[in-house]
């Protein structure tokens, strides 16, 4: 996972823990929300592949779900 994707992931995980939302739908929503936030702050540009970042994060959902369950 590249540094930017890792940074997005950590913020998504933090939001999930703060909000107590542990479903796949919540995870997807936080990913989308965080990507938009990063766009607004200029951390993501038009050159970045948002769909790839989202896809990479969605692929690791089973690991995230297991970690949150522990």
C-alpha positions, 0 to 999 in steps of 0.5 A, a space after each residue: 500500500 503506498 503512503 497516500 493510500 495508507 494515510 487515507 486508510 488510517 483516517 478511515 479506520 479512525 472515523 470508523 472507530 470514532 463513529 462505531 460504524 463497522 459495516 462494509 457500507 460504512 467503510 465504503 462511505 468513509 473511503 469516499 468521504 476521505 478521498 473527497 476530503 483529500 481532494 479538497 485539501 489538495 493531497 489528491 490531484 487529478 493525476 491520482 487514480 481515485 478508483 484504484 485507491 478506493 478499489 485497493 482499500 475495498 479489497 482489504 475489507 476482510 482484514 479490516 473487518 477481522 481487526 475491528 472484531 478483535 
